[in-house]
Amino acid sequence: MKKGVKFRIYPNTEQQNLINQTLGCCRLIYNKGLAMRNEAYENGNKIGYSQTSAMLTKLKKCGDFTFLKAVDSIALQQSLRDLDRGFVNFFQKRAAHPIYKSKHNRHQSYRTVNQCDSIRIVGKYMKLPKLGFVKIRQSMEVGKINNATIERTPTNKYFAVLNVEFEPQPRPNNSGRIGIDVGIKEFYADSNGNVVSNPKYLERSMRKLIREQRKLSRKQKGSNNRNKQRVKVALVYEKITNQRNDFLQKESTKLIRENQTICIEDLKVKNMMRNHKLAQHISSASWSKFFDMLVYKSAWYGNDVIKIPTMYPSSQTCSCCGYKNPLVKNLAVRIWECPDCHTIHDRDTNASMNILNKGLQMQSA
């Protein structure tokens, strides 16, 4: 199987300049390829990767674009492949139409392929095309490297994301079965009666974030002080992201280690974000990322993740007798008594039990 591992790299000044130059060249080629394809479609023609690749070859021979020869040629080709994949996803209605890349975009990266062992780790250094040996902080051993993505963050840190091959080792678990009901106040409640509180890293850092953003708005545009303050704002966001990712990784790994079958709701988070009163809290909770972690980790270690239908009334149904209480549609109702069997339910725990029952029913069907 394949997975991505992310290591921080520490390029020297010369290597940083070359990375920044490669980012700019990849962005230039991507935008030129996009303009070329847009113009062709407006004229009723259809072109693909081969035509844009020929355009790149001509540019390298042009006197005004000789600087393209100084950067990794594979990275330039990969930017055109990314553009082609973007159009494929657009025509298959999986994504929006590709747009032009901007140097002001917070996400700057380029990808290069491992050819003839051009990407490898040697001691405390990583060999990369054109860059040579770059100091790296390696946190785990890796297998065969297929490709590498070099990233520059808004805080001017550099990372290498390696696509590597590995053989997942089966992990023994307690063969448990659990249902998960996610929420905003509590991150999730499970069918065993456990509740994991929502750490709310964004909300806890909001005062500091507002203060730093207010300082940024007072700086003169284009000044060095504004750029320094921009980095401070980015550092706050970076810390929030790292805290959230650490929390999600630990919780998902714990569930995978303890349970063989995990039942979750197939939530349409994108649609739920349309509620402007809850959008920020839903985004901060990162339910989609949490579910994605459960899915790919279950594929690695042989667990079962079952997604129940979106419209299944898990909160309204009594987990004891099956009575459906329409009054529980109101989100303000947190504890309710079943009119039929008179069982008192906690809303989230009851929902998780129903999710588990529905998931096991779907598994056995």
C-alpha atoms as one frame of an Amber mdcrd trajectory, in Angstrom:
protein
   0.000   0.000   0.000   0.968   3.642  -0.298   0.848   6.447   2.236   2.204
   9.956   2.691   4.721  10.906   5.357   5.639  14.490   6.115   9.064  15.626
   7.325  10.346  19.099   7.959  13.394  20.093   5.920  15.943  22.821   6.616
  17.306  24.137   3.292  20.139  26.646   3.318  19.763  30.087   1.743  20.793
  28.918  -1.732  18.408  25.959  -1.582  15.571  28.176  -0.342  16.081  30.498
  -3.309  15.977  27.534  -5.688  12.810  26.161  -4.049  11.138  29.576  -4.341
  12.259  29.829  -7.964  10.849  26.362  -8.699   7.529  27.319  -7.107   7.339
  30.403  -9.305   8.257  28.488 -12.477   5.686  25.753 -11.781   3.056  28.408
 -11.190   4.008  30.157 -14.445   3.809  26.962 -16.509   0.502  25.969 -14.903
  -1.054  29.366 -15.687   0.261  29.355 -19.257  -1.094  25.860 -19.792  -4.468
  26.895 -18.369  -4.614  29.971 -20.609  -3.706  27.825 -23.623  -6.451  25.304
 -22.911  -9.051  27.990 -22.191  -8.254  29.727 -25.480  -8.479  26.443 -27.389
 -11.887  25.599 -25.886 -13.191  29.077 -26.740 -12.191  28.446 -30.369 -13.928
  25.083 -30.396 -10.734  22.988 -30.174  -9.743  20.389 -27.643  -6.188  19.992
 -26.396  -4.622  17.869 -23.699  -1.428  17.230 -21.800   0.671  16.486 -24.901
   0.013  19.929 -26.419   0.794  21.788 -23.185   3.943  19.691 -22.748   5.066
  20.719 -26.248   4.413  24.337 -25.241   6.777  23.884 -22.284   9.502  22.526
 -24.570   9.201  25.567 -26.857   9.337  27.960 -23.909  12.635  26.470 -22.717
  14.145  27.202 -26.118  12.883  30.788 -26.064  15.425  33.386 -24.915  13.006
  35.047 -22.484  12.361  31.812 -20.573  15.818  30.291 -20.249  15.418  30.484
 -16.455  13.131  27.440 -16.723  16.219  25.282 -17.323  17.569  26.113 -13.867
  14.767  24.293 -11.999  13.654  20.677 -11.824  12.196  19.747 -15.230  10.075
  16.946 -13.722   8.388  19.447 -11.389   7.367  21.562 -14.401   5.905  18.513
 -16.137   4.043  17.522 -12.972   2.377  20.951 -12.799   0.971  20.325 -16.308
  -0.165  16.847 -15.231  -1.944  18.433 -12.266  -3.663  20.804 -14.677  -4.751
  17.908 -16.867  -6.098  16.036 -13.851  -7.983  19.186 -12.826  -9.765  19.272
 -16.182 -10.557  15.541 -15.974 -12.145  16.077 -12.558 -14.041  19.095 -13.899
 -15.512  17.243 -16.878 -16.454  14.304 -14.650 -18.179  16.775 -12.291 -15.948
  16.005  -9.318 -14.471  19.498  -9.016 -14.839  23.090 -10.175 -13.131  24.504
 -13.256  -9.349  24.981 -12.738  -8.378  28.545 -11.877  -5.133  30.479 -12.159
  -2.588  30.098  -9.380  -1.447  33.137  -7.417   1.815  33.757  -5.608  -0.287
  35.117  -2.731  -1.937  31.729  -2.182  -1.076  30.364   1.258  -0.434  26.867
  -0.168   2.740  26.770  -2.284   4.125  23.420  -3.378   5.580  21.453  -6.247
   5.917  17.717  -6.841   8.807  15.749  -8.302   9.131  12.051  -9.118  11.794
   9.659  -7.889  13.708   8.569 -10.998  16.928   6.559 -10.795  16.981   6.978
  -7.001  17.089  10.774  -7.324  15.102  11.079  -4.061  16.548   9.266  -1.083
  17.346   9.747   2.594  20.978   9.517   3.619  21.518   9.884   7.355  20.218
  13.280   8.440  19.885  14.525   4.855  17.509  14.031   1.952  18.706  14.027
  -1.645  16.341  16.015  -3.901  16.624  16.823  -7.625  18.500  20.085  -8.295
  18.613  20.885  -4.565  21.158  18.267  -3.598  21.324  17.177   0.042  18.907
  19.004   2.344  18.917  18.629   6.114  15.821  16.797   7.341  14.124  15.932
  10.616  13.041  12.335  10.095  10.480  10.981  12.565   9.977   7.482  11.108
  11.529   4.990   8.735  10.212   4.966   5.177  10.091   2.392   2.411  10.398
   2.926  -1.318   9.838   6.601  -2.234   7.614   7.159  -5.288   7.497  10.955
  -5.345   8.038  13.975  -3.129   6.069  17.180  -2.688   8.009  20.183  -1.416
   5.850  22.647   0.519   6.440  26.164   1.786   4.087  27.269   4.547   2.898
  30.838   5.231   5.308  30.889   8.172   8.235  30.293   5.784   8.832  26.715
   6.894   9.664  23.979   4.412   8.355  20.407   4.389   8.810  17.323   2.226
   5.754  15.088   1.816   6.884  11.678   0.603   4.633   9.157  -1.132   6.046
   5.833   0.071   5.163   2.172  -0.178   4.634   0.185   3.009   3.136  -3.046
   4.271   0.708  -2.415   7.140   1.070  -4.878   9.971  -2.232  -6.208  11.397
  -2.956  -4.718  14.779  -4.740  -6.758  17.429  -7.797  -5.020  18.848 -10.428
  -5.810  21.441 -12.892  -6.869  18.698 -15.270  -4.208  19.975 -18.208  -2.714
  18.104 -18.984   0.945  18.561 -21.267   3.658  17.228 -20.090   7.267  16.995
 -22.290  10.368  17.063 -20.309  13.571  16.484 -21.357  16.967  17.793 -20.198
  20.503  18.459 -20.349  20.813  22.243 -19.009  17.279  22.665 -16.750  16.049
  19.884 -18.385  12.641  19.923 -20.425  10.338  22.106 -20.137   6.586  21.663
 -22.504   3.691  22.211 -20.561   2.616  25.310 -21.624   5.770  27.123 -18.293
   7.572  26.782 -18.154  11.229  25.804 -15.118  13.010  24.336 -15.267  16.773
  24.791 -14.560  19.114  21.898 -11.184  20.853  22.520 -12.304  23.891  20.445
  -8.779  25.007  19.611  -9.986  27.751  17.277 -12.392  29.232  19.800  -9.763
  29.142  22.563  -7.276  31.013  20.358  -9.797  33.500  18.996  -8.807  36.385
  21.293  -5.165  36.104  20.342  -6.064  35.691  16.683  -8.249  38.802  16.699
  -5.504  40.794  18.413  -2.871  39.766  15.862  -5.186  40.363  12.914  -6.056
  43.819  14.242  -2.350  44.644  14.363  -1.974  43.375  10.797  -4.775  45.611
   9.523  -2.929  48.684  10.867   0.323  47.957   9.029   1.041  49.688   5.746
   0.603  47.406   2.757   3.897  46.336   1.211   5.968  47.203   4.281   8.355
  44.861   6.056   6.457  45.328   9.322   3.278  44.113   7.636   5.070  41.008
   6.371   6.417  40.303   9.874   2.927  40.662  11.329   1.506  38.422   8.581
   3.856  35.682   9.751   2.653  36.142  13.341  -0.962  35.685  12.246   0.038
  32.609  10.239   1.805  31.169  13.299  -1.434  31.350  15.289  -3.302  29.506
  12.542  -0.490  26.975  12.244  -0.617  26.176  15.952  -4.396  25.694  15.796
  -4.012  23.336  12.834  -1.272  21.313  14.522  -3.264  20.991  17.748  -6.364
  19.867  15.866  -4.471  17.332  13.735  -2.773  15.873  16.801  -6.129  15.474
  18.555  -7.803  13.855  15.527  -4.917  11.452  14.949  -4.900  10.265  18.560
  -8.687   9.830  18.788  -8.961   7.963  15.474  -6.030   5.677  16.353  -7.561
   4.906  19.737 -10.860   3.880  18.142  -9.090   1.695  15.575  -7.046  -0.060
  18.283 -10.029  -0.789  20.521 -12.748  -1.716  17.999 -13.136  -3.998  15.013
 -16.391  -2.411  13.781 -16.985   1.352  13.844 -20.326   2.787  12.765 -20.577
   6.467  11.805 -23.052   8.774  10.087 -22.577   9.642   6.428 -22.813  13.379
   7.101 -22.999  15.938   4.290 -20.713  18.406   6.041 -20.560  20.717   3.025
 -24.325  21.178   3.161 -24.271  21.666   6.931 -21.750  24.501   6.505 -24.488
  26.564   4.845 -25.861  27.246   8.313 -23.927  30.450   9.006 -24.613  30.286
  12.735 -22.867  26.920  13.047 -20.436  26.987  10.097 -17.414  28.137  12.107
 -17.977  25.552  14.848 -18.514  22.743  12.308 -15.358  23.738  10.456 -13.394
  23.881  13.700 -14.528  20.373  14.686 -13.239  18.874  11.376 -15.650  15.941
  11.274 -14.794  15.134   7.648 -11.099  14.843   8.403 -11.837  12.655  11.423
 -13.991  10.308   9.331 -11.336  10.187   6.601  -8.735   9.144   9.167 -10.979
   6.338  10.393 -11.539   5.121   6.832  -7.914   4.976   5.710  -6.656   3.558
   9.014  -9.336   0.859   8.881  -8.118  -0.021   5.362  -4.568  -0.351   6.718
  -5.360  -2.543   9.705  -8.408  -4.533   8.584 -11.138  -2.789  10.589 -14.687
  -2.193   9.345 -16.101   1.326   9.081 -19.810   1.400   8.270 -21.543   4.604
   7.213 -25.269   4.735   7.881 -27.572   6.849   5.652 -27.614  10.606   6.218
 -31.343  10.874   6.865 -31.540   8.046   9.390 -33.332   9.493  12.491 -30.747
   8.348  15.029 -31.503  11.101  17.569 -35.287  10.737  17.443 -35.485   6.957
  17.760 -35.586   5.223  21.134 -32.724   2.724  21.246 -34.723   0.464  23.581
 -38.118   0.099  21.936 -37.725   1.826  18.554 -40.318   4.561  19.176 -39.739
   7.641  17.008 -40.216  10.908  18.896 -40.657  13.868  16.486 -40.184  16.395
  19.326 -36.467  15.553  19.482 -35.923  17.300  16.144 -35.301  20.423  18.194
 -31.562  20.581  18.907 -32.258  22.205  22.282 -33.654  18.887  23.566 -30.646
  17.135  25.098 -32.393  14.684  27.461 -35.782  13.144  26.735 -38.055  10.387
  27.996 -39.544   7.840  25.646 -43.377   8.091  25.818 -43.671   4.367  25.059
 -41.157   2.584  27.315 -40.386   5.587  29.596 -36.626   5.188  29.185 -34.706
   8.414  29.786 -32.195   9.086  27.032 -29.227  11.354  26.613 -29.605  12.649
  23.066 -26.062  11.932  21.838 -25.578   8.581  23.582 -28.943   7.358  22.330
 -28.042   8.457  18.799 -24.730   6.573  18.934 -26.510   3.400  20.062 -28.944
   3.690  17.177 -26.053   4.291  14.772 -24.394   1.103  16.019 -27.607  -0.943
  15.693 -28.263   0.380  12.187 -24.655  -0.239  11.149 -24.683  -3.840  12.389
 -27.994  -4.359  10.592 -26.455  -3.062   7.350 -23.363  -5.242   7.863 -25.359
  -8.435   8.291 -27.709  -7.675   5.386
